[in-house]
């Protein structure tokens, strides 16, 4: 199906997709590192399918393959190795993205835009491996990951539930929801309330920032680009979770 006639996705459906992804990650975190790695790779692949269309890259096929490959590679590196190796892999995205473009035979239109879009998508996919690193750091890893995902889920749930007349304050809703989600999580876990609340607020702010930047892109209203946009906060929130586990460990 061509992107021009692709089914549309509303902002509520997009928030619901993010919420479903957060639920899958929460379940995976409870099951352990292997399940978390699998869930992270799946999120990266969904991102890969729609990211080139979301930012309107001239050659979506090449970008999609590179992003999907880095999603799988980062999952393996995150499980078997560590953050240092993930940083090396992040640097490698620039080289691989450039080589992939040099292999094209279509005249390489908008080359700089194509490479930057491929690299940015690959970095986002790579971030999902930090969910795995968070879980395997120590006994606090699952607590940290669950706290951040709970905050994200509460923020997204509020976004789905608020009436249309209040959609203009959705970014405030994200931050308030994240704060309340983090604060609520400390009731069932041994974690300082201010640390959980701060992590939740930051996670909500990330939702607000990326929603503000990317949701205005015309392709965001279509199914594949919309699904990719729904995965972005789940990728970036992994950074918050990994930072949180370092703070509370």
C-alpha positions in Angstrom: 0.0 0.0 0.0 1.4 3.4 -0.9 1.8 5.9 1.9 -0.4 8.4 0.0 -3.5 6.2 0.4 -2.6 4.6 3.7 -5.1 4.4 6.5 -5.2 7.4 8.8 -4.3 7.3 12.5 -5.8 9.8 14.9 -3.8 11.3 17.8 -5.8 9.2 20.3 -5.0 6.1 18.3 -1.4 7.0 18.3 -1.5 7.6 22.1 -3.2 4.2 22.5 -0.5 2.5 20.4 2.2 4.1 22.7 0.2 2.9 25.7 0.0 -0.6 24.3 3.8 -0.6 23.7 4.4 0.6 27.3 2.2 -2.3 28.5 4.2 -4.8 26.4 7.5 -3.4 27.9 6.1 -3.6 31.4 5.3 -7.2 31.0 8.6 -7.9 29.4 10.5 -6.2 32.2 8.6 -8.4 34.7 9.7 -11.5 32.8 13.4 -10.6 32.6 16.2 -9.5 30.3 15.5 -11.9 27.4 11.9 -10.8 27.1 12.9 -7.1 27.5 15.4 -7.5 24.7 12.8 -9.0 22.5 10.3 -6.3 23.2 12.9 -3.6 22.6 13.8 -5.1 19.2 10.1 -5.3 18.3 9.7 -1.6 19.1 12.7 -0.7 17.0 11.3 -2.7 14.1 8.0 -0.9 14.3 9.9 2.4 14.3 12.0 1.3 11.3 8.9 0.5 9.3 7.4 4.0 9.6 10.2 6.4 10.5 11.4 7.0 6.8 7.8 7.9 5.9 7.3 10.1 9.0 10.2 12.4 8.1 9.6 11.9 4.3 13.0 10.4 3.3 13.6 10.1 -0.5 14.6 6.4 -0.2 12.6 4.8 2.6 13.6 1.3 1.8 17.3 1.8 2.5 16.6 3.7 5.7 14.1 1.1 6.9 16.6 -1.8 6.4 19.4 0.1 8.2 17.2 1.0 11.2 15.8 -2.5 11.5 19.3 -4.0 11.4 20.5 -1.6 14.1 17.5 -2.5 16.2 18.4 -6.1 16.2 22.1 -5.5 16.6 21.6 -3.1 19.6 19.4 -5.7 21.2 22.1 -8.3 21.0 24.8 -5.8 22.2 22.6 -4.6 25.1 22.0 -8.2 26.3 25.5 -9.7 25.8 27.8 -6.6 26.3 27.2 -3.2 27.8 26.7 0.5 27.4 30.2 1.2 26.2 29.7 -1.1 23.2 26.3 0.5 22.6 28.1 3.9 22.3 30.5 2.3 19.8 27.5 1.0 17.9 25.9 4.4 17.9 29.0 5.8 16.2 28.8 3.1 13.7 25.4 4.2 12.5 26.9 7.1 10.7 29.3 4.9 8.8 26.7 2.3 7.9 24.2 4.9 6.9 26.8 6.5 4.6 27.8 3.2 3.0 24.2 2.2 2.5 23.6 5.4 0.6 26.7 4.9 -1.6 25.3 1.6 -2.7 22.2 3.3 -4.2 21.9 3.6 -8.0 19.1 6.3 -8.2 21.3 9.4 -8.3 21.1 9.8 -4.5 18.7 12.8 -4.3 18.7 14.7 -1.0 21.6 12.7 0.2 22.3 14.7 3.4 18.7 14.5 4.4 18.6 10.8 3.7 21.7 10.0 5.8 20.7 12.2 8.7 17.2 10.6 8.8 18.7 7.1 8.7 21.1 7.9 11.5 18.5 9.6 13.7 16.2 6.6 13.3 19.0 4.1 14.0 19.9 6.0 17.2 16.3 6.0 18.4 16.1 2.2 17.7 19.4 1.7 19.5 18.1 3.5 22.7 15.7 0.6 23.2 18.6 -1.6 24.3 18.9 0.6 27.4 15.7 -1.1 28.7 17.7 -4.3 28.7 20.7 -2.7 30.4 18.5 -1.1 33.0 17.0 -4.5 33.9 20.4 -6.3 34.1 22.3 -3.6 36.1 21.2 -5.0 39.5 18.2 -5.8 41.6 16.9 -2.2 41.3 16.8 -2.4 37.5 13.3 -3.8 37.2 12.1 -1.3 39.7 13.6 1.7 37.8 12.3 0.4 34.4 8.8 -0.3 35.8 8.7 3.2 37.5 9.4 5.0 34.3 7.0 2.8 32.2 4.3 3.3 34.8 4.8 7.1 34.5 4.7 6.9 30.7 1.5 4.8 30.8 -0.3 7.1 33.2 0.6 10.1 31.0 -0.6 8.4 27.9 -3.8 7.2 29.6 -4.6 10.7 30.6 -4.0 11.8 27.0 -6.5 9.2 25.7 -9.1 10.2 28.3 -9.0 14.0 28.2 -11.9 15.5 26.1 -11.2 17.1 22.8 -11.9 20.6 24.2 -8.7 20.2 26.3 -6.4 18.9 23.6 -4.5 22.2 23.6 -3.2 21.4 27.1 -2.1 17.9 26.2 1.6 18.7 26.9 0.8 19.8 30.4 -1.2 16.6 30.8 1.8 14.5 29.8 4.0 16.1 32.4 1.4 16.0 35.2 0.5 12.4 34.2 4.2 11.4 34.3 4.7 13.1 37.7 1.6 11.3 39.2 2.6 8.0 37.7 6.1 8.2 39.1 4.7 9.4 42.5 2.1 6.6 42.5 4.7 3.9 41.8 6.6 4.6 44.9 3.6 3.4 46.9 4.3 -0.1 45.7 8.1 0.0 45.5 11.0 0.9 47.8 12.1 4.1 46.0 12.3 7.6 47.3 9.2 9.6 46.3 11.1 12.6 45.0 13.3 10.4 42.8 10.3 8.5 41.3 8.3 11.7 40.8 11.2 13.5 39.1 11.8 10.5 36.8 8.1 10.5 36.0 8.0 14.2 35.3 11.1 13.9 32.9 9.4 11.0 31.1 6.3 13.0 30.7 8.3 16.0 29.4 9.9 13.7 26.8 6.4 12.7 25.6 5.5 16.4 25.4 8.6 17.4 23.5 8.5 14.7 20.9 4.8 15.1 20.4 5.2 18.8 19.9 8.1 18.3 17.4 6.8 15.4 15.3 3.0 15.2 15.5 2.8 18.3 13.3 4.4 16.5 10.4 1.7 15.7 7.8 2.6 11.9 7.6 2.0 11.6 11.3 -1.7 11.2 10.7 -1.1 8.0 8.6 -0.8 4.5 10.0 2.8 3.5 9.5 4.3 7.0 10.3 1.9 7.3 13.2 2.9 4.0 14.6 6.6 5.0 14.4 5.9 8.3 16.2 4.1 6.2 18.9 7.3 4.3 19.5 9.6 7.3 19.8 8.8 8.1 23.5 9.3 4.5 24.4 12.7 4.6 22.8 13.8 7.8 24.5 12.3 6.9 27.9 14.8 4.1 28.1 17.5 6.8 28.8 15.4 8.0 31.8 15.1 4.5 33.1 18.8 3.8 32.8 19.7 7.1 34.5 17.2 6.3 37.3 18.7 2.9 38.1 22.2 4.6 38.3 20.7 7.1 40.8 19.0 4.6 43.1 21.6 1.8 42.9 
